[in-house]
Amino acid sequence: MAAYPMVPTHAFFTKGVGVHKNKLQSFELALREAGIEKQNLVYVSSIYPPNCELVTLEEGQKALHSGQVTFCVMARNQTNEKGRLVGSAVGMAIPADKEHYGYISEHHSFGEEVKELGDFAEDLASTMLATTLGVDFDPEIGYDERREVYLMSGKIIDSFSAAVSAAGAANMWTTTVAAVVFTF
């Protein structure tokens, strides 16, 4: 396999919640919980590189160094309304052919629980990949049924997500982050 500059070889999922009276500090605390607060994060769009290996959070964090420029796909959401449910999710769809790229989606919303957030993010990524690969499906059927069509096509091997939600705290900012972080 030839090495290409700036094409990540590994990726991992992470997520976190932060609560603080200051908006920016609540974001910092969410990054701390996610374990990526020491990085100079650069947001990138939605492509999961060919031949990229999905690793655990622990394995991925070992490849990071303080101050490193680190690429990620991140969903972020914030609220300062007491009791308002805030959430973020990233979803990933991986093609069966490792030489083909996959998709990563980000989703952030209010009022959705973790399962809803994660399913929606997976659905977004899977649908983007399915349309790229020419998988024939009915967009009107539910995600669970479409997921079966995607997997049965033999072109999509699996999908994953990381999702987090939290209720807003009184007189505080609540921030949620979910990310796919790339390493080389």
C-alpha positions as CSV (number, residue, x, y, z in Angstrom):
1,M,0.0,0.0,0.0
2,A,1.4,3.4,-1.0
3,A,1.5,6.1,1.6
4,Y,-0.1,9.4,0.7
5,P,0.6,12.6,2.4
6,M,-2.1,13.8,4.8
7,V,-4.3,10.7,4.5
8,P,-5.1,9.4,8.0
9,T,-4.4,5.8,8.7
10,H,-6.4,5.5,11.9
11,A,-9.6,7.0,13.4
12,F,-11.4,6.8,16.7
13,F,-14.7,7.9,18.2
14,T,-15.0,10.1,21.2
15,K,-17.7,12.2,23.0
16,G,-18.1,14.5,26.0
17,V,-20.3,16.9,27.9
18,G,-19.2,20.1,29.7
19,V,-21.1,22.4,32.0
20,H,-19.8,25.8,33.1
21,K,-21.1,29.3,33.6
22,N,-19.1,30.5,30.6
23,K,-19.9,29.1,27.1
24,L,-16.3,28.7,26.0
25,Q,-15.3,26.9,29.2
26,S,-18.2,24.5,28.9
27,F,-16.8,23.6,25.5
28,E,-13.4,23.1,26.9
29,L,-14.8,20.8,29.6
30,A,-16.6,18.8,26.9
31,L,-13.3,18.4,25.1
32,R,-11.7,17.3,28.3
33,E,-14.3,14.6,28.9
34,A,-13.8,13.5,25.3
35,G,-10.0,13.4,25.9
36,I,-9.1,15.7,23.0
37,E,-8.6,19.1,24.9
38,K,-4.9,19.2,24.3
39,Q,-5.2,19.1,20.5
40,N,-5.3,22.0,18.0
41,L,-8.5,20.7,16.3
42,V,-9.1,21.2,12.7
43,Y,-12.6,20.3,11.5
44,V,-12.8,18.4,8.2
45,S,-15.7,17.2,6.2
46,S,-17.2,13.8,5.8
47,I,-14.9,11.3,4.2
48,Y,-13.6,8.2,6.0
49,P,-10.3,7.5,4.1
50,P,-9.7,4.3,2.2
51,N,-7.6,1.8,4.2
52,C,-8.2,3.7,7.4
53,E,-8.4,1.5,10.5
54,L,-11.0,2.2,13.2
55,V,-9.3,1.9,16.6
56,T,-10.4,2.2,20.2
57,L,-10.4,5.5,22.1
58,E,-7.5,4.4,24.2
59,E,-5.4,3.4,21.1
60,G,-6.2,6.6,19.3
61,Q,-5.3,8.8,22.3
62,K,-1.9,7.1,22.5
63,A,-1.1,8.5,19.0
64,L,-1.9,12.1,20.1
65,H,0.6,14.6,21.4
66,S,-0.1,17.9,23.2
67,G,-0.4,20.8,20.8
68,Q,-0.6,18.6,17.8
69,V,-2.7,19.8,14.8
70,T,-5.4,17.1,14.8
71,F,-8.1,16.6,12.2
72,C,-11.6,15.5,13.2
73,V,-15.2,15.5,12.1
74,M,-17.1,17.0,15.1
75,A,-20.7,17.6,16.0
76,R,-21.1,20.3,18.7
77,N,-24.1,21.8,20.4
78,Q,-24.8,24.1,23.3
79,T,-27.6,25.5,25.4
80,N,-28.0,27.8,28.4
81,E,-31.6,26.8,28.9
82,K,-32.4,24.8,32.1
83,G,-33.7,21.4,31.3
84,R,-33.4,21.7,27.5
85,L,-32.1,18.5,26.0
86,V,-29.0,19.1,23.8
87,G,-27.2,16.5,21.8
88,S,-24.4,15.7,19.3
89,A,-23.6,12.7,17.3
90,V,-21.2,11.5,14.6
91,G,-22.0,8.5,12.4
92,M,-19.8,6.4,10.1
93,A,-20.5,4.0,7.2
94,I,-17.6,1.8,6.1
95,P,-17.6,0.2,2.6
96,A,-16.8,-3.5,2.2
97,D,-14.0,-2.5,-0.2
98,K,-11.3,-1.1,1.9
99,E,-9.8,0.7,-1.1
100,H,-13.0,2.8,-1.3
101,Y,-13.7,5.7,1.0
102,G,-16.6,5.8,3.5
103,Y,-18.6,8.6,5.0
104,I,-18.8,10.3,8.3
105,S,-21.8,12.5,9.3
106,E,-22.3,14.9,12.1
107,H,-25.7,15.7,13.7
108,H,-26.6,18.1,16.5
109,S,-30.1,18.8,17.7
110,F,-32.3,19.6,20.7
111,G,-34.8,17.2,22.3
112,E,-33.3,13.9,21.1
113,E,-32.1,11.1,23.2
114,V,-28.8,9.3,22.6
115,K,-30.3,6.4,20.5
116,E,-32.2,8.8,18.3
117,L,-29.1,10.9,17.7
118,G,-26.9,7.9,17.0
119,D,-29.3,6.3,14.6
120,F,-29.9,9.5,12.7
121,A,-26.1,10.1,12.3
122,E,-25.6,6.5,11.2
123,D,-28.5,6.8,8.7
124,L,-27.0,10.0,7.2
125,A,-23.5,8.4,6.7
126,S,-25.0,5.1,5.4
127,T,-27.3,6.8,3.0
128,M,-24.5,9.0,1.6
129,L,-22.3,6.0,1.1
130,A,-25.1,3.9,-0.4
131,T,-25.9,6.6,-3.0
132,T,-22.2,6.8,-3.9
133,L,-21.9,3.0,-4.3
134,G,-25.1,2.7,-6.4
135,V,-27.1,0.7,-3.8
136,D,-30.7,0.6,-4.8
137,F,-33.0,1.5,-1.9
138,D,-36.3,3.1,-1.1
139,P,-35.7,6.4,0.8
140,E,-39.2,6.3,2.2
141,I,-38.7,3.2,4.3
142,G,-37.3,3.4,7.9
143,Y,-33.6,3.4,8.7
144,D,-33.7,-0.1,10.2
145,E,-35.1,-1.5,6.9
146,R,-32.7,0.6,4.8
147,R,-29.8,-0.6,7.0
148,E,-30.6,-4.2,6.2
149,V,-30.7,-3.3,2.4
150,Y,-27.3,-1.6,2.7
151,L,-25.7,-4.5,4.5
152,M,-27.3,-7.1,2.3
153,S,-26.0,-5.3,-0.8
154,G,-22.5,-6.5,0.1
155,K,-21.1,-3.0,-0.6
156,I,-21.4,-1.6,2.9
157,I,-19.8,-3.6,5.7
158,D,-21.1,-1.7,8.8
159,S,-22.0,1.6,10.4
160,F,-21.2,3.0,13.8
161,S,-22.0,6.1,15.8
162,A,-21.0,8.0,18.9
163,A,-23.8,10.1,20.5
164,V,-24.2,12.1,23.6
165,S,-27.0,14.2,25.1
166,A,-27.5,16.2,28.3
167,A,-30.1,18.4,29.9
168,G,-29.2,22.0,30.3
169,A,-28.2,23.1,33.8
170,A,-29.7,26.2,35.5
171,N,-27.7,29.4,35.0
172,M,-25.0,27.4,33.1
173,W,-23.9,26.5,29.6
174,T,-24.1,22.8,28.7
175,T,-22.0,21.7,25.7
176,T,-22.1,18.3,23.9
177,V,-19.4,17.1,21.5
178,A,-19.1,13.9,19.5
179,A,-16.2,13.4,17.1
180,V,-14.3,11.1,14.9
181,V,-10.6,11.9,15.4
182,F,-7.9,11.0,12.8
183,T,-4.3,10.0,13.4
184,F,-1.4,9.2,11.1
